[in-house]
């Protein structure tokens, strides 16, 4: 990991986080919610917010759906996690395409084995964090999928009408399949019946919603 061992490197990292990665917006609205006594969801956490998570909630693991890179936001997050003894796991996923089976199964394993309490986050805390929160509710809390799907909602800033609606379409496809095959569990459908290529071709988004998500909100 790049070391922030000079004033300029540290300043550059903070400037990138604040003005390129939109920490200036996240500092006003963290999109932070409790999933259970052992899990939380939010937008990308700042070092100050990671300190708060450590001191107030005893967070042991942060699971990011963003990649580990040289961006200021990531470097500052990694440094803060190291400082407070928090394990940072990066498991990149997309909010603009239907998820891959292997990435979901890997996410399930991470959620099952990660030390709790855990924070789940992406950039804004709306789309990928929402999808991972559904998986947490489904795999860890063993909630009915209808209840778990409340984590993908406008309440968190998620737009199902934009390309980010592919996440909703993914789960809706399972629910539709289950109406005809009521004994089918989610993992059975995922591993044996899910057709990502077919669903990608069937999905259609709305232009106005993509303008909001991509041009105005600048979501990943």
C-alpha positions in Angstrom: 0.0 0.0 0.0 1.2 3.5 -0.8 2.5 5.2 2.3 1.2 8.7 3.2 4.7 9.6 4.5 4.9 13.2 3.2 2.6 16.2 3.7 2.0 16.4 0.0 1.0 12.7 -0.4 -1.4 13.0 2.5 -2.9 16.2 1.2 -3.3 14.8 -2.3 -5.1 11.7 -0.8 -7.5 13.9 1.1 -8.1 16.2 -1.9 -8.9 13.1 -4.1 -11.2 11.6 -1.5 -13.1 14.9 -0.9 -13.4 16.3 -4.4 -13.0 13.4 -6.8 -14.5 10.6 -4.8 -17.2 12.9 -3.3 -16.4 12.6 0.4 -17.5 16.2 0.6 -21.1 14.9 0.0 -20.6 11.8 2.2 -19.5 13.9 5.1 -22.9 15.5 5.1 -24.9 12.3 4.6 -23.2 9.0 5.5 -26.1 6.8 4.5 -25.4 4.7 7.6 -27.8 2.1 8.8 -27.9 -0.8 11.2 -28.6 -4.3 9.7 -28.4 -6.2 13.0 -26.4 -6.1 16.2 -23.5 -7.4 14.2 -23.7 -5.6 10.9 -24.0 -2.1 9.4 -24.1 -0.5 6.0 -22.9 2.8 4.7 -21.2 4.8 2.0 -17.4 4.8 1.8 -16.2 5.6 5.3 -13.7 8.4 6.0 -10.9 7.9 8.6 -12.9 9.8 11.1 -16.0 7.6 10.5 -13.8 4.5 10.8 -12.6 5.7 14.2 -16.3 6.2 15.3 -17.1 2.7 14.0 -14.3 1.3 16.1 -15.0 3.2 19.3 -18.8 3.2 19.3 -19.7 0.0 17.5 -16.6 -2.2 17.9 -16.5 -2.9 14.2 -13.9 -5.7 13.5 -14.3 -6.0 9.7 -15.1 -3.7 6.8 -16.3 -5.3 3.6 -15.9 -3.0 0.6 -17.5 -3.7 -2.8 -14.9 -1.3 -4.3 -11.5 -2.3 -5.6 -8.2 -1.9 -3.7 -6.4 0.7 -5.8 -4.2 3.8 -5.5 -7.1 6.3 -4.9 -7.0 8.6 -1.9 -10.2 7.2 -0.6 -8.9 3.6 -0.5 -5.5 4.5 0.9 -7.0 6.6 3.7 -9.5 3.8 4.5 -6.7 1.1 4.6 -4.5 3.3 6.8 -7.4 3.9 9.3 -8.3 0.2 9.3 -4.7 -0.7 10.1 -4.6 1.9 12.9 -7.7 0.6 14.6 -7.1 -3.1 14.0 -9.9 -3.6 11.6 -9.7 -6.1 8.8 -10.4 -4.6 5.4 -11.8 -6.9 2.8 -12.2 -5.7 -0.8 -14.7 -7.7 -2.9 -15.4 -5.7 -6.0 -18.9 -6.0 -7.5 -20.7 -4.1 -10.1 -23.9 -2.1 -9.8 -24.3 -1.9 -13.6 -24.4 -5.6 -14.5 -26.0 -8.7 -13.2 -23.8 -10.4 -10.6 -21.7 -13.5 -11.4 -22.5 -16.7 -9.5 -18.9 -17.1 -8.2 -18.8 -13.6 -6.8 -22.1 -14.2 -4.9 -20.8 -17.5 -3.5 -17.5 -15.8 -2.5 -19.5 -13.0 -0.8 -21.5 -15.6 1.1 -18.3 -17.2 2.4 -16.9 -13.8 3.4 -20.1 -12.9 5.2 -20.1 -16.2 7.0 -16.5 -16.1 8.1 -15.7 -12.5 8.7 -15.2 -11.4 12.3 -18.2 -9.3 13.4 -19.4 -6.6 13.9 -19.0 -5.8 10.2 -19.6 -2.8 8.0 -20.7 -3.3 4.4 -20.0 -0.4 2.0 -19.6 0.8 -1.6 -19.2 4.4 -2.8 -22.6 5.8 -2.0 -24.1 3.0 0.1 -27.0 2.7 -2.2 -26.6 -0.1 -4.8 -23.8 -2.6 -4.2 -24.0 -2.1 -0.4 -27.8 -2.7 -0.8 -27.1 -5.9 -2.7 -24.6 -7.1 -0.2 -27.1 -6.2 2.6 -29.7 -8.4 0.9 -27.1 -11.3 0.9 -26.3 -10.6 4.6 -30.0 -10.7 5.5 -30.6 -13.8 3.4 -27.5 -15.9 4.2 -26.6 -14.8 7.8 -29.9 -13.6 9.3 -31.8 -16.2 7.3 -34.6 -13.8 6.6 -37.2 -14.5 3.8 -36.0 -12.9 0.6 -39.1 -10.7 0.5 -37.9 -9.1 3.7 -34.2 -9.0 2.8 -35.0 -7.2 -0.5 -36.1 -4.1 1.5 -32.4 -3.3 1.6 -32.6 -2.4 -2.1 -34.8 0.7 -1.8 -35.1 4.4 -2.5 -34.7 4.8 1.2 -31.0 4.3 0.7 -30.8 6.1 -2.6 -31.2 3.1 -4.9 -32.8 3.6 -8.3 -34.4 0.5 -9.8 -35.2 2.4 -13.0 -31.6 3.0 -14.0 -29.0 0.5 -15.0 -28.6 -0.1 -11.3 -32.0 -1.8 -11.5 -30.2 -4.9 -12.8 -29.7 -5.7 -9.2 -33.5 -5.7 -8.7 -34.0 -7.6 -11.9 -31.7 -10.3 -10.7 -33.7 -10.9 -7.5 -37.0 -10.4 -9.3 -36.0 -13.2 -11.8 -35.6 -15.6 -8.9 -39.0 -14.6 -7.4 -40.6 -15.1 -10.8 -39.0 -18.5 -11.2 -40.1 -19.5 -7.7 -43.8 -18.8 -8.5 -43.6 -21.6 -10.9 -41.2 -23.7 -8.8 -42.2 -23.0 -5.2 -39.8 -25.5 -3.7 -36.7 -23.9 -5.3 -34.3 -22.2 -2.8 -32.3 -19.2 -3.9 -29.0 -21.0 -4.0 -30.4 -23.8 -6.1 -31.8 -21.3 -8.6 -28.5 -19.4 -8.6 -26.3 -22.4 -9.3 -28.6 -24.3 -11.6 -31.1 -22.0 -13.2 -29.8 -18.5 -13.3 -29.0 -17.3 -16.9 -27.0 -14.1 -16.6 -26.6 -13.6 -20.4 -30.3 -14.0 -21.0 -31.3 -11.6 -18.3 -28.8 -9.0 -19.4 -30.4 -8.9 -22.8 -33.9 -8.7 -21.4 -33.3 -5.8 -19.0 -34.2 -2.3 -20.1 -33.5 0.9 -18.1 -34.9 4.4 -18.4 -32.8 7.2 -19.8 -33.9 9.8 -17.3 -32.9 7.5 -14.4 -29.5 6.9 -15.8 -29.0 10.7 -16.2 -29.8 11.0 -12.4 -27.6 8.1 -11.4 -24.6 8.6 -13.7 -24.5 12.4 -14.5 -26.0 14.0 -11.4 -25.1 11.5 -8.6 -22.0 10.2 -10.3 -22.5 6.7 -9.0 -20.0 3.9 -9.7 
